[in-house]
Amino acid sequence: MKKFILLVSLALGSWGAYAQHVHDSGDHKNTEEMSPMAPMFKDQAIGNAYSKYIELKNGLVTSDALKINDAAALLVLALQDVNDGGKVLEQGRMVSKAKNLEEQRKMFASLSNEMVALIKNAKLSMGSIYVDYCPMANNSTGAYWLSNEMAIANPYFGSKMLTCGSVKETIE
């Protein structure tokens, strides 16, 4: 019961933070100018899971432990509603159980492989998703991740090698 309350609190907190961000945009640049619009899916459950995956990826890019832990927990919750999402859910749980940033990044590589497969089988109603690759990640065996933008922001190295990698594929 405590876990359920914690997860619901995390979900509501994330929604509140998003609402605050949207309302705070006042005199700032148009958000479409600052970052591309997130893709939209025909299946809302996949869209929700994908947005939580992106939050997790962004937490890894900035090496923000709190953001990573919150996003991993919310991703696991979102994946429970995805049809055929069992493999991704399993990998999401592994990330959420990881003890440190290094383990989280290692588990994120497996999660991303499963997420790429899930997203390739999903139907987008709008937007593009980029499949990025870093050959030096995962002990130089390489690793993929998904992104809403063409600019590389490497979740495996964060600020150490932020732009290491390239776009390998575009999903439309």
Chimera marker file (.cmm) of the C-alpha trace (Angstrom):
<marker_set name="trace">
<marker id="1" x="0.000" y="0.000" z="0.000" r="1" g="1" b="0" radius="0.5"/>
<marker id="2" x="2.877" y="2.382" z="0.822" r="1" g="1" b="0" radius="0.5"/>
<marker id="3" x="4.439" y="1.715" z="-2.587" r="1" g="1" b="0" radius="0.5"/>
<marker id="4" x="1.131" y="2.464" z="-4.312" r="1" g="1" b="0" radius="0.5"/>
<marker id="5" x="0.752" y="5.755" z="-2.436" r="1" g="1" b="0" radius="0.5"/>
<marker id="6" x="4.367" y="6.663" z="-3.271" r="1" g="1" b="0" radius="0.5"/>
<marker id="7" x="3.885" y="5.918" z="-6.969" r="1" g="1" b="0" radius="0.5"/>
<marker id="8" x="0.615" y="7.874" z="-7.117" r="1" g="1" b="0" radius="0.5"/>
<marker id="9" x="2.336" y="10.780" z="-5.347" r="1" g="1" b="0" radius="0.5"/>
<marker id="10" x="5.170" y="10.668" z="-7.875" r="1" g="1" b="0" radius="0.5"/>
<marker id="11" x="2.708" y="10.648" z="-10.763" r="1" g="1" b="0" radius="0.5"/>
<marker id="12" x="0.770" y="13.600" z="-9.391" r="1" g="1" b="0" radius="0.5"/>
<marker id="13" x="3.991" y="15.465" z="-8.614" r="1" g="1" b="0" radius="0.5"/>
<marker id="14" x="5.185" y="15.010" z="-12.181" r="1" g="1" b="0" radius="0.5"/>
<marker id="15" x="1.875" y="16.224" z="-13.542" r="1" g="1" b="0" radius="0.5"/>
<marker id="16" x="2.004" y="19.254" z="-11.237" r="1" g="1" b="0" radius="0.5"/>
<marker id="17" x="5.548" y="20.070" z="-12.331" r="1" g="1" b="0" radius="0.5"/>
<marker id="18" x="4.473" y="19.854" z="-15.968" r="1" g="1" b="0" radius="0.5"/>
<marker id="19" x="1.496" y="22.133" z="-15.355" r="1" g="1" b="0" radius="0.5"/>
<marker id="20" x="3.748" y="24.622" z="-13.551" r="1" g="1" b="0" radius="0.5"/>
<marker id="21" x="6.185" y="24.586" z="-16.488" r="1" g="1" b="0" radius="0.5"/>
<marker id="22" x="3.421" y="25.212" z="-19.015" r="1" g="1" b="0" radius="0.5"/>
<marker id="23" x="1.948" y="28.100" z="-17.034" r="1" g="1" b="0" radius="0.5"/>
<marker id="24" x="5.365" y="29.634" z="-16.370" r="1" g="1" b="0" radius="0.5"/>
<marker id="25" x="6.171" y="30.003" z="-20.062" r="1" g="1" b="0" radius="0.5"/>
<marker id="26" x="4.893" y="33.635" z="-20.037" r="1" g="1" b="0" radius="0.5"/>
<marker id="27" x="7.358" y="35.939" z="-21.801" r="1" g="1" b="0" radius="0.5"/>
<marker id="28" x="9.801" y="33.181" z="-22.689" r="1" g="1" b="0" radius="0.5"/>
<marker id="29" x="10.399" y="32.049" z="-26.252" r="1" g="1" b="0" radius="0.5"/>
<marker id="30" x="7.741" y="29.929" z="-27.842" r="1" g="1" b="0" radius="0.5"/>
<marker id="31" x="8.346" y="26.366" z="-26.591" r="1" g="1" b="0" radius="0.5"/>
<marker id="32" x="8.212" y="25.075" z="-30.173" r="1" g="1" b="0" radius="0.5"/>
<marker id="33" x="11.235" y="27.260" z="-30.947" r="1" g="1" b="0" radius="0.5"/>
<marker id="34" x="13.138" y="25.905" z="-27.946" r="1" g="1" b="0" radius="0.5"/>
<marker id="35" x="12.471" y="22.201" z="-28.535" r="1" g="1" b="0" radius="0.5"/>
<marker id="36" x="10.609" y="20.153" z="-31.116" r="1" g="1" b="0" radius="0.5"/>
<marker id="37" x="7.101" y="18.999" z="-30.409" r="1" g="1" b="0" radius="0.5"/>
<marker id="38" x="6.917" y="15.559" z="-28.841" r="1" g="1" b="0" radius="0.5"/>
<marker id="39" x="5.600" y="12.866" z="-31.161" r="1" g="1" b="0" radius="0.5"/>
<marker id="40" x="2.040" y="11.660" z="-30.724" r="1" g="1" b="0" radius="0.5"/>
<marker id="41" x="0.920" y="8.056" z="-30.878" r="1" g="1" b="0" radius="0.5"/>
<marker id="42" x="-2.352" y="6.497" z="-31.947" r="1" g="1" b="0" radius="0.5"/>
<marker id="43" x="-2.120" y="4.318" z="-28.805" r="1" g="1" b="0" radius="0.5"/>
<marker id="44" x="-2.251" y="6.649" z="-25.796" r="1" g="1" b="0" radius="0.5"/>
<marker id="45" x="-0.677" y="4.050" z="-23.472" r="1" g="1" b="0" radius="0.5"/>
<marker id="46" x="2.420" y="3.829" z="-25.674" r="1" g="1" b="0" radius="0.5"/>
<marker id="47" x="2.554" y="7.616" z="-25.892" r="1" g="1" b="0" radius="0.5"/>
<marker id="48" x="2.450" y="7.912" z="-22.107" r="1" g="1" b="0" radius="0.5"/>
<marker id="49" x="5.166" y="5.255" z="-21.682" r="1" g="1" b="0" radius="0.5"/>
<marker id="50" x="7.318" y="6.937" z="-24.329" r="1" g="1" b="0" radius="0.5"/>
<marker id="51" x="7.065" y="10.313" z="-22.565" r="1" g="1" b="0" radius="0.5"/>
<marker id="52" x="8.188" y="8.676" z="-19.294" r="1" g="1" b="0" radius="0.5"/>
<marker id="53" x="11.066" y="7.018" z="-21.163" r="1" g="1" b="0" radius="0.5"/>
<marker id="54" x="12.128" y="10.467" z="-22.438" r="1" g="1" b="0" radius="0.5"/>
<marker id="55" x="11.999" y="11.840" z="-18.868" r="1" g="1" b="0" radius="0.5"/>
<marker id="56" x="14.237" y="8.974" z="-17.780" r="1" g="1" b="0" radius="0.5"/>
<marker id="57" x="16.625" y="9.585" z="-20.676" r="1" g="1" b="0" radius="0.5"/>
<marker id="58" x="16.785" y="13.292" z="-19.816" r="1" g="1" b="0" radius="0.5"/>
<marker id="59" x="17.536" y="12.461" z="-16.180" r="1" g="1" b="0" radius="0.5"/>
<marker id="60" x="20.429" y="10.282" z="-17.320" r="1" g="1" b="0" radius="0.5"/>
<marker id="61" x="21.701" y="13.064" z="-19.604" r="1" g="1" b="0" radius="0.5"/>
<marker id="62" x="21.858" y="15.453" z="-16.634" r="1" g="1" b="0" radius="0.5"/>
<marker id="63" x="22.929" y="12.737" z="-14.156" r="1" g="1" b="0" radius="0.5"/>
<marker id="64" x="20.039" y="13.784" z="-11.899" r="1" g="1" b="0" radius="0.5"/>
<marker id="65" x="19.519" y="10.831" z="-9.510" r="1" g="1" b="0" radius="0.5"/>
<marker id="66" x="16.144" y="12.047" z="-8.191" r="1" g="1" b="0" radius="0.5"/>
<marker id="67" x="14.789" y="12.644" z="-11.696" r="1" g="1" b="0" radius="0.5"/>
<marker id="68" x="16.070" y="9.231" z="-12.830" r="1" g="1" b="0" radius="0.5"/>
<marker id="69" x="14.451" y="7.389" z="-9.919" r="1" g="1" b="0" radius="0.5"/>
<marker id="70" x="11.117" y="9.212" z="-10.293" r="1" g="1" b="0" radius="0.5"/>
<marker id="71" x="11.040" y="8.727" z="-14.064" r="1" g="1" b="0" radius="0.5"/>
<marker id="72" x="11.931" y="5.030" z="-13.793" r="1" g="1" b="0" radius="0.5"/>
<marker id="73" x="9.087" y="4.443" z="-11.323" r="1" g="1" b="0" radius="0.5"/>
<marker id="74" x="6.621" y="6.343" z="-13.522" r="1" g="1" b="0" radius="0.5"/>
<marker id="75" x="7.817" y="4.474" z="-16.616" r="1" g="1" b="0" radius="0.5"/>
<marker id="76" x="7.154" y="1.137" z="-14.908" r="1" g="1" b="0" radius="0.5"/>
<marker id="77" x="3.634" y="2.320" z="-14.029" r="1" g="1" b="0" radius="0.5"/>
<marker id="78" x="2.975" y="3.526" z="-17.577" r="1" g="1" b="0" radius="0.5"/>
<marker id="79" x="4.281" y="0.322" z="-19.158" r="1" g="1" b="0" radius="0.5"/>
<marker id="80" x="1.747" y="-1.742" z="-17.228" r="1" g="1" b="0" radius="0.5"/>
<marker id="81" x="-0.933" y="-0.348" z="-19.553" r="1" g="1" b="0" radius="0.5"/>
<marker id="82" x="0.947" y="-1.149" z="-22.786" r="1" g="1" b="0" radius="0.5"/>
<marker id="83" x="-0.111" y="-4.205" z="-24.778" r="1" g="1" b="0" radius="0.5"/>
<marker id="84" x="2.903" y="-6.369" z="-25.657" r="1" g="1" b="0" radius="0.5"/>
<marker id="85" x="5.069" y="-4.260" z="-23.354" r="1" g="1" b="0" radius="0.5"/>
<marker id="86" x="6.273" y="-7.134" z="-21.151" r="1" g="1" b="0" radius="0.5"/>
<marker id="87" x="9.925" y="-7.053" z="-22.209" r="1" g="1" b="0" radius="0.5"/>
<marker id="88" x="10.108" y="-3.284" z="-21.881" r="1" g="1" b="0" radius="0.5"/>
<marker id="89" x="8.385" y="-3.449" z="-18.490" r="1" g="1" b="0" radius="0.5"/>
<marker id="90" x="10.925" y="-6.024" z="-17.288" r="1" g="1" b="0" radius="0.5"/>
<marker id="91" x="13.817" y="-3.774" z="-18.351" r="1" g="1" b="0" radius="0.5"/>
<marker id="92" x="12.135" y="-0.726" z="-16.807" r="1" g="1" b="0" radius="0.5"/>
<marker id="93" x="11.949" y="-2.553" z="-13.489" r="1" g="1" b="0" radius="0.5"/>
<marker id="94" x="15.668" y="-3.328" z="-13.753" r="1" g="1" b="0" radius="0.5"/>
<marker id="95" x="16.466" y="0.382" z="-14.189" r="1" g="1" b="0" radius="0.5"/>
<marker id="96" x="14.225" y="1.304" z="-11.262" r="1" g="1" b="0" radius="0.5"/>
<marker id="97" x="16.037" y="-1.213" z="-9.022" r="1" g="1" b="0" radius="0.5"/>
<marker id="98" x="19.565" y="-0.129" z="-10.026" r="1" g="1" b="0" radius="0.5"/>
<marker id="99" x="21.580" y="1.189" z="-7.095" r="1" g="1" b="0" radius="0.5"/>
<marker id="100" x="23.686" y="3.865" z="-8.768" r="1" g="1" b="0" radius="0.5"/>
<marker id="101" x="24.087" y="5.947" z="-11.916" r="1" g="1" b="0" radius="0.5"/>
<marker id="102" x="26.495" y="3.495" z="-13.550" r="1" g="1" b="0" radius="0.5"/>
<marker id="103" x="24.041" y="0.591" z="-13.092" r="1" g="1" b="0" radius="0.5"/>
<marker id="104" x="21.137" y="2.744" z="-14.280" r="1" g="1" b="0" radius="0.5"/>
<marker id="105" x="22.985" y="3.606" z="-17.471" r="1" g="1" b="0" radius="0.5"/>
<marker id="106" x="23.895" y="-0.032" z="-18.073" r="1" g="1" b="0" radius="0.5"/>
<marker id="107" x="20.267" y="-1.132" z="-17.599" r="1" g="1" b="0" radius="0.5"/>
<marker id="108" x="19.072" y="1.776" z="-19.752" r="1" g="1" b="0" radius="0.5"/>
<marker id="109" x="20.893" y="0.237" z="-22.741" r="1" g="1" b="0" radius="0.5"/>
<marker id="110" x="18.768" y="-2.926" z="-22.511" r="1" g="1" b="0" radius="0.5"/>
<marker id="111" x="15.644" y="-0.890" z="-21.826" r="1" g="1" b="0" radius="0.5"/>
<marker id="112" x="16.330" y="1.242" z="-24.900" r="1" g="1" b="0" radius="0.5"/>
<marker id="113" x="16.743" y="-1.806" z="-27.148" r="1" g="1" b="0" radius="0.5"/>
<marker id="114" x="13.318" y="-3.063" z="-26.082" r="1" g="1" b="0" radius="0.5"/>
<marker id="115" x="11.800" y="0.414" z="-26.302" r="1" g="1" b="0" radius="0.5"/>
<marker id="116" x="13.115" y="0.875" z="-29.858" r="1" g="1" b="0" radius="0.5"/>
<marker id="117" x="11.423" y="-2.396" z="-30.874" r="1" g="1" b="0" radius="0.5"/>
<marker id="118" x="8.156" y="-1.358" z="-29.180" r="1" g="1" b="0" radius="0.5"/>
<marker id="119" x="8.144" y="2.097" z="-30.783" r="1" g="1" b="0" radius="0.5"/>
<marker id="120" x="8.951" y="0.752" z="-34.254" r="1" g="1" b="0" radius="0.5"/>
<marker id="121" x="5.800" y="-1.382" z="-34.020" r="1" g="1" b="0" radius="0.5"/>
<marker id="122" x="3.668" y="1.498" z="-32.726" r="1" g="1" b="0" radius="0.5"/>
<marker id="123" x="1.843" y="3.917" z="-34.975" r="1" g="1" b="0" radius="0.5"/>
<marker id="124" x="2.681" y="7.607" z="-34.776" r="1" g="1" b="0" radius="0.5"/>
<marker id="125" x="-0.101" y="10.060" z="-35.500" r="1" g="1" b="0" radius="0.5"/>
<marker id="126" x="2.285" y="13.015" z="-35.573" r="1" g="1" b="0" radius="0.5"/>
<marker id="127" x="5.975" y="13.835" z="-35.258" r="1" g="1" b="0" radius="0.5"/>
<marker id="128" x="9.253" y="11.960" z="-35.543" r="1" g="1" b="0" radius="0.5"/>
<marker id="129" x="11.406" y="9.918" z="-33.200" r="1" g="1" b="0" radius="0.5"/>
<marker id="130" x="15.143" y="9.589" z="-33.630" r="1" g="1" b="0" radius="0.5"/>
<marker id="131" x="17.057" y="6.402" z="-32.872" r="1" g="1" b="0" radius="0.5"/>
<marker id="132" x="20.464" y="7.542" z="-31.635" r="1" g="1" b="0" radius="0.5"/>
<marker id="133" x="23.590" y="5.455" z="-31.158" r="1" g="1" b="0" radius="0.5"/>
<marker id="134" x="26.847" y="5.871" z="-29.242" r="1" g="1" b="0" radius="0.5"/>
<marker id="135" x="29.606" y="3.398" z="-30.157" r="1" g="1" b="0" radius="0.5"/>
<marker id="136" x="31.497" y="4.073" z="-26.912" r="1" g="1" b="0" radius="0.5"/>
<marker id="137" x="28.595" y="3.380" z="-24.545" r="1" g="1" b="0" radius="0.5"/>
<marker id="138" x="28.149" y="0.117" z="-22.688" r="1" g="1" b="0" radius="0.5"/>
<marker id="139" x="31.880" y="-0.614" z="-22.379" r="1" g="1" b="0" radius="0.5"/>
<marker id="140" x="32.473" y="0.248" z="-26.050" r="1" g="1" b="0" radius="0.5"/>
<marker id="141" x="29.941" y="-2.316" z="-27.301" r="1" g="1" b="0" radius="0.5"/>
<marker id="142" x="27.652" y="0.577" z="-28.226" r="1" g="1" b="0" radius="0.5"/>
<marker id="143" x="24.131" y="1.454" z="-27.152" r="1" g="1" b="0" radius="0.5"/>
<marker id="144" x="20.992" y="3.017" z="-28.617" r="1" g="1" b="0" radius="0.5"/>
<marker id="145" x="18.427" y="5.428" z="-27.221" r="1" g="1" b="0" radius="0.5"/>
<marker id="146" x="15.367" y="7.293" z="-28.466" r="1" g="1" b="0" radius="0.5"/>
<marker id="147" x="15.038" y="11.058" z="-28.747" r="1" g="1" b="0" radius="0.5"/>
<marker id="148" x="12.533" y="13.701" z="-29.865" r="1" g="1" b="0" radius="0.5"/>
<marker id="149" x="15.255" y="15.783" z="-31.519" r="1" g="1" b="0" radius="0.5"/>
<marker id="150" x="18.119" y="15.332" z="-33.941" r="1" g="1" b="0" radius="0.5"/>
<marker id="151" x="20.641" y="16.973" z="-31.605" r="1" g="1" b="0" radius="0.5"/>
<marker id="152" x="22.601" y="14.380" z="-29.640" r="1" g="1" b="0" radius="0.5"/>
<marker id="153" x="22.312" y="14.437" z="-25.847" r="1" g="1" b="0" radius="0.5"/>
<marker id="154" x="24.026" y="11.251" z="-24.688" r="1" g="1" b="0" radius="0.5"/>
<marker id="155" x="22.380" y="9.564" z="-21.656" r="1" g="1" b="0" radius="0.5"/>
<marker id="156" x="25.282" y="7.133" z="-21.222" r="1" g="1" b="0" radius="0.5"/>
<marker id="157" x="27.976" y="9.704" z="-20.487" r="1" g="1" b="0" radius="0.5"/>
<marker id="158" x="26.086" y="12.862" z="-19.555" r="1" g="1" b="0" radius="0.5"/>
<marker id="159" x="28.258" y="15.972" z="-19.471" r="1" g="1" b="0" radius="0.5"/>
<marker id="160" x="31.463" y="13.930" z="-19.901" r="1" g="1" b="0" radius="0.5"/>
<marker id="161" x="30.650" y="13.219" z="-23.567" r="1" g="1" b="0" radius="0.5"/>
<marker id="162" x="27.308" y="14.914" z="-24.128" r="1" g="1" b="0" radius="0.5"/>
<marker id="163" x="27.400" y="14.952" z="-27.920" r="1" g="1" b="0" radius="0.5"/>
<marker id="164" x="28.996" y="11.530" z="-28.501" r="1" g="1" b="0" radius="0.5"/>
<marker id="165" x="26.799" y="9.601" z="-30.921" r="1" g="1" b="0" radius="0.5"/>
<marker id="166" x="24.739" y="9.985" z="-34.044" r="1" g="1" b="0" radius="0.5"/>
<marker id="167" x="21.230" y="9.555" z="-35.376" r="1" g="1" b="0" radius="0.5"/>
<marker id="168" x="20.945" y="6.097" z="-36.938" r="1" g="1" b="0" radius="0.5"/>
<marker id="169" x="17.283" y="6.093" z="-37.909" r="1" g="1" b="0" radius="0.5"/>
<marker id="170" x="14.174" y="8.269" z="-37.974" r="1" g="1" b="0" radius="0.5"/>
<marker id="171" x="10.803" y="6.752" z="-37.074" r="1" g="1" b="0" radius="0.5"/>
<marker id="172" x="7.849" y="8.572" z="-38.620" r="1" g="1" b="0" radius="0.5"/>
<link id1="1" id2="2" r="1" g="1" b="0" radius="0.2"/>
<link id1="2" id2="3" r="1" g="1" b="0" radius="0.2"/>
<link id1="3" id2="4" r="1" g="1" b="0" radius="0.2"/>
<link id1="4" id2="5" r="1" g="1" b="0" radius="0.2"/>
<link id1="5" id2="6" r="1" g="1" b="0" radius="0.2"/>
<link id1="6" id2="7" r="1" g="1" b="0" radius="0.2"/>
<link id1="7" id2="8" r="1" g="1" b="0" radius="0.2"/>
<link id1="8" id2="9" r="1" g="1" b="0" radius="0.2"/>
<link id1="9" id2="10" r="1" g="1" b="0" radius="0.2"/>
<link id1="10" id2="11" r="1" g="1" b="0" radius="0.2"/>
<link id1="11" id2="12" r="1" g="1" b="0" radius="0.2"/>
<link id1="12" id2="13" r="1" g="1" b="0" radius="0.2"/>
<link id1="13" id2="14" r="1" g="1" b="0" radius="0.2"/>
<link id1="14" id2="15" r="1" g="1" b="0" radius="0.2"/>
<link id1="15" id2="16" r="1" g="1" b="0" radius="0.2"/>
<link id1="16" id2="17" r="1" g="1" b="0" radius="0.2"/>
<link id1="17" id2="18" r="1" g="1" b="0" radius="0.2"/>
<link id1="18" id2="19" r="1" g="1" b="0" radius="0.2"/>
<link id1="19" id2="20" r="1" g="1" b="0" radius="0.2"/>
<link id1="20" id2="21" r="1" g="1" b="0" radius="0.2"/>
<link id1="21" id2="22" r="1" g="1" b="0" radius="0.2"/>
<link id1="22" id2="23" r="1" g="1" b="0" radius="0.2"/>
<link id1="23" id2="24" r="1" g="1" b="0" radius="0.2"/>
<link id1="24" id2="25" r="1" g="1" b="0" radius="0.2"/>
<link id1="25" id2="26" r="1" g="1" b="0" radius="0.2"/>
<link id1="26" id2="27" r="1" g="1" b="0" radius="0.2"/>
<link id1="27" id2="28" r="1" g="1" b="0" radius="0.2"/>
<link id1="28" id2="29" r="1" g="1" b="0" radius="0.2"/>
<link id1="29" id2="30" r="1" g="1" b="0" radius="0.2"/>
<link id1="30" id2="31" r="1" g="1" b="0" radius="0.2"/>
<link id1="31" id2="32" r="1" g="1" b="0" radius="0.2"/>
<link id1="32" id2="33" r="1" g="1" b="0" radius="0.2"/>
<link id1="33" id2="34" r="1" g="1" b="0" radius="0.2"/>
<link id1="34" id2="35" r="1" g="1" b="0" radius="0.2"/>
<link id1="35" id2="36" r="1" g="1" b="0" radius="0.2"/>
<link id1="36" id2="37" r="1" g="1" b="0" radius="0.2"/>
<link id1="37" id2="38" r="1" g="1" b="0" radius="0.2"/>
<link id1="38" id2="39" r="1" g="1" b="0" radius="0.2"/>
<link id1="39" id2="40" r="1" g="1" b="0" radius="0.2"/>
<link id1="40" id2="41" r="1" g="1" b="0" radius="0.2"/>
<link id1="41" id2="42" r="1" g="1" b="0" radius="0.2"/>
<link id1="42" id2="43" r="1" g="1" b="0" radius="0.2"/>
<link id1="43" id2="44" r="1" g="1" b="0" radius="0.2"/>
<link id1="44" id2="45" r="1" g="1" b="0" radius="0.2"/>
<link id1="45" id2="46" r="1" g="1" b="0" radius="0.2"/>
<link id1="46" id2="47" r="1" g="1" b="0" radius="0.2"/>
<link id1="47" id2="48" r="1" g="1" b="0" radius="0.2"/>
<link id1="48" id2="49" r="1" g="1" b="0" radius="0.2"/>
<link id1="49" id2="50" r="1" g="1" b="0" radius="0.2"/>
<link id1="50" id2="51" r="1" g="1" b="0" radius="0.2"/>
<link id1="51" id2="52" r="1" g="1" b="0" radius="0.2"/>
<link id1="52" id2="53" r="1" g="1" b="0" radius="0.2"/>
<link id1="53" id2="54" r="1" g="1" b="0" radius="0.2"/>
<link id1="54" id2="55" r="1" g="1" b="0" radius="0.2"/>
<link id1="55" id2="56" r="1" g="1" b="0" radius="0.2"/>
<link id1="56" id2="57" r="1" g="1" b="0" radius="0.2"/>
<link id1="57" id2="58" r="1" g="1" b="0" radius="0.2"/>
<link id1="58" id2="59" r="1" g="1" b="0" radius="0.2"/>
<link id1="59" id2="60" r="1" g="1" b="0" radius="0.2"/>
<link id1="60" id2="61" r="1" g="1" b="0" radius="0.2"/>
<link id1="61" id2="62" r="1" g="1" b="0" radius="0.2"/>
<link id1="62" id2="63" r="1" g="1" b="0" radius="0.2"/>
<link id1="63" id2="64" r="1" g="1" b="0" radius="0.2"/>
<link id1="64" id2="65" r="1" g="1" b="0" radius="0.2"/>
<link id1="65" id2="66" r="1" g="1" b="0" radius="0.2"/>
<link id1="66" id2="67" r="1" g="1" b="0" radius="0.2"/>
<link id1="67" id2="68" r="1" g="1" b="0" radius="0.2"/>
<link id1="68" id2="69" r="1" g="1" b="0" radius="0.2"/>
<link id1="69" id2="70" r="1" g="1" b="0" radius="0.2"/>
<link id1="70" id2="71" r="1" g="1" b="0" radius="0.2"/>
<link id1="71" id2="72" r="1" g="1" b="0" radius="0.2"/>
<link id1="72" id2="73" r="1" g="1" b="0" radius="0.2"/>
<link id1="73" id2="74" r="1" g="1" b="0" radius="0.2"/>
<link id1="74" id2="75" r="1" g="1" b="0" radius="0.2"/>
<link id1="75" id2="76" r="1" g="1" b="0" radius="0.2"/>
<link id1="76" id2="77" r="1" g="1" b="0" radius="0.2"/>
<link id1="77" id2="78" r="1" g="1" b="0" radius="0.2"/>
<link id1="78" id2="79" r="1" g="1" b="0" radius="0.2"/>
<link id1="79" id2="80" r="1" g="1" b="0" radius="0.2"/>
<link id1="80" id2="81" r="1" g="1" b="0" radius="0.2"/>
<link id1="81" id2="82" r="1" g="1" b="0" radius="0.2"/>
<link id1="82" id2="83" r="1" g="1" b="0" radius="0.2"/>
<link id1="83" id2="84" r="1" g="1" b="0" radius="0.2"/>
<link id1="84" id2="85" r="1" g="1" b="0" radius="0.2"/>
<link id1="85" id2="86" r="1" g="1" b="0" radius="0.2"/>
<link id1="86" id2="87" r="1" g="1" b="0" radius="0.2"/>
<link id1="87" id2="88" r="1" g="1" b="0" radius="0.2"/>
<link id1="88" id2="89" r="1" g="1" b="0" radius="0.2"/>
<link id1="89" id2="90" r="1" g="1" b="0" radius="0.2"/>
<link id1="90" id2="91" r="1" g="1" b="0" radius="0.2"/>
<link id1="91" id2="92" r="1" g="1" b="0" radius="0.2"/>
<link id1="92" id2="93" r="1" g="1" b="0" radius="0.2"/>
<link id1="93" id2="94" r="1" g="1" b="0" radius="0.2"/>
<link id1="94" id2="95" r="1" g="1" b="0" radius="0.2"/>
<link id1="95" id2="96" r="1" g="1" b="0" radius="0.2"/>
<link id1="96" id2="97" r="1" g="1" b="0" radius="0.2"/>
<link id1="97" id2="98" r="1" g="1" b="0" radius="0.2"/>
<link id1="98" id2="99" r="1" g="1" b="0" radius="0.2"/>
<link id1="99" id2="100" r="1" g="1" b="0" radius="0.2"/>
<link id1="100" id2="101" r="1" g="1" b="0" radius="0.2"/>
<link id1="101" id2="102" r="1" g="1" b="0" radius="0.2"/>
<link id1="102" id2="103" r="1" g="1" b="0" radius="0.2"/>
<link id1="103" id2="104" r="1" g="1" b="0" radius="0.2"/>
<link id1="104" id2="105" r="1" g="1" b="0" radius="0.2"/>
<link id1="105" id2="106" r="1" g="1" b="0" radius="0.2"/>
<link id1="106" id2="107" r="1" g="1" b="0" radius="0.2"/>
<link id1="107" id2="108" r="1" g="1" b="0" radius="0.2"/>
<link id1="108" id2="109" r="1" g="1" b="0" radius="0.2"/>
<link id1="109" id2="110" r="1" g="1" b="0" radius="0.2"/>
<link id1="110" id2="111" r="1" g="1" b="0" radius="0.2"/>
<link id1="111" id2="112" r="1" g="1" b="0" radius="0.2"/>
<link id1="112" id2="113" r="1" g="1" b="0" radius="0.2"/>
<link id1="113" id2="114" r="1" g="1" b="0" radius="0.2"/>
<link id1="114" id2="115" r="1" g="1" b="0" radius="0.2"/>
<link id1="115" id2="116" r="1" g="1" b="0" radius="0.2"/>
<link id1="116" id2="117" r="1" g="1" b="0" radius="0.2"/>
<link id1="117" id2="118" r="1" g="1" b="0" radius="0.2"/>
<link id1="118" id2="119" r="1" g="1" b="0" radius="0.2"/>
<link id1="119" id2="120" r="1" g="1" b="0" radius="0.2"/>
<link id1="120" id2="121" r="1" g="1" b="0" radius="0.2"/>
<link id1="121" id2="122" r="1" g="1" b="0" radius="0.2"/>
<link id1="122" id2="123" r="1" g="1" b="0" radius="0.2"/>
<link id1="123" id2="124" r="1" g="1" b="0" radius="0.2"/>
<link id1="124" id2="125" r="1" g="1" b="0" radius="0.2"/>
<link id1="125" id2="126" r="1" g="1" b="0" radius="0.2"/>
<link id1="126" id2="127" r="1" g="1" b="0" radius="0.2"/>
<link id1="127" id2="128" r="1" g="1" b="0" radius="0.2"/>
<link id1="128" id2="129" r="1" g="1" b="0" radius="0.2"/>
<link id1="129" id2="130" r="1" g="1" b="0" radius="0.2"/>
<link id1="130" id2="131" r="1" g="1" b="0" radius="0.2"/>
<link id1="131" id2="132" r="1" g="1" b="0" radius="0.2"/>
<link id1="132" id2="133" r="1" g="1" b="0" radius="0.2"/>
<link id1="133" id2="134" r="1" g="1" b="0" radius="0.2"/>
<link id1="134" id2="135" r="1" g="1" b="0" radius="0.2"/>
<link id1="135" id2="136" r="1" g="1" b="0" radius="0.2"/>
<link id1="136" id2="137" r="1" g="1" b="0" radius="0.2"/>
<link id1="137" id2="138" r="1" g="1" b="0" radius="0.2"/>
<link id1="138" id2="139" r="1" g="1" b="0" radius="0.2"/>
<link id1="139" id2="140" r="1" g="1" b="0" radius="0.2"/>
<link id1="140" id2="141" r="1" g="1" b="0" radius="0.2"/>
<link id1="141" id2="142" r="1" g="1" b="0" radius="0.2"/>
<link id1="142" id2="143" r="1" g="1" b="0" radius="0.2"/>
<link id1="143" id2="144" r="1" g="1" b="0" radius="0.2"/>
<link id1="144" id2="145" r="1" g="1" b="0" radius="0.2"/>
<link id1="145" id2="146" r="1" g="1" b="0" radius="0.2"/>
<link id1="146" id2="147" r="1" g="1" b="0" radius="0.2"/>
<link id1="147" id2="148" r="1" g="1" b="0" radius="0.2"/>
<link id1="148" id2="149" r="1" g="1" b="0" radius="0.2"/>
<link id1="149" id2="150" r="1" g="1" b="0" radius="0.2"/>
<link id1="150" id2="151" r="1" g="1" b="0" radius="0.2"/>
<link id1="151" id2="152" r="1" g="1" b="0" radius="0.2"/>
<link id1="152" id2="153" r="1" g="1" b="0" radius="0.2"/>
<link id1="153" id2="154" r="1" g="1" b="0" radius="0.2"/>
<link id1="154" id2="155" r="1" g="1" b="0" radius="0.2"/>
<link id1="155" id2="156" r="1" g="1" b="0" radius="0.2"/>
<link id1="156" id2="157" r="1" g="1" b="0" radius="0.2"/>
<link id1="157" id2="158" r="1" g="1" b="0" radius="0.2"/>
<link id1="158" id2="159" r="1" g="1" b="0" radius="0.2"/>
<link id1="159" id2="160" r="1" g="1" b="0" radius="0.2"/>
<link id1="160" id2="161" r="1" g="1" b="0" radius="0.2"/>
<link id1="161" id2="162" r="1" g="1" b="0" radius="0.2"/>
<link id1="162" id2="163" r="1" g="1" b="0" radius="0.2"/>
<link id1="163" id2="164" r="1" g="1" b="0" radius="0.2"/>
<link id1="164" id2="165" r="1" g="1" b="0" radius="0.2"/>
<link id1="165" id2="166" r="1" g="1" b="0" radius="0.2"/>
<link id1="166" id2="167" r="1" g="1" b="0" radius="0.2"/>
<link id1="167" id2="168" r="1" g="1" b="0" radius="0.2"/>
<link id1="168" id2="169" r="1" g="1" b="0" radius="0.2"/>
<link id1="169" id2="170" r="1" g="1" b="0" radius="0.2"/>
<link id1="170" id2="171" r="1" g="1" b="0" radius="0.2"/>
<link id1="171" id2="172" r="1" g="1" b="0" radius="0.2"/>
</marker_set>
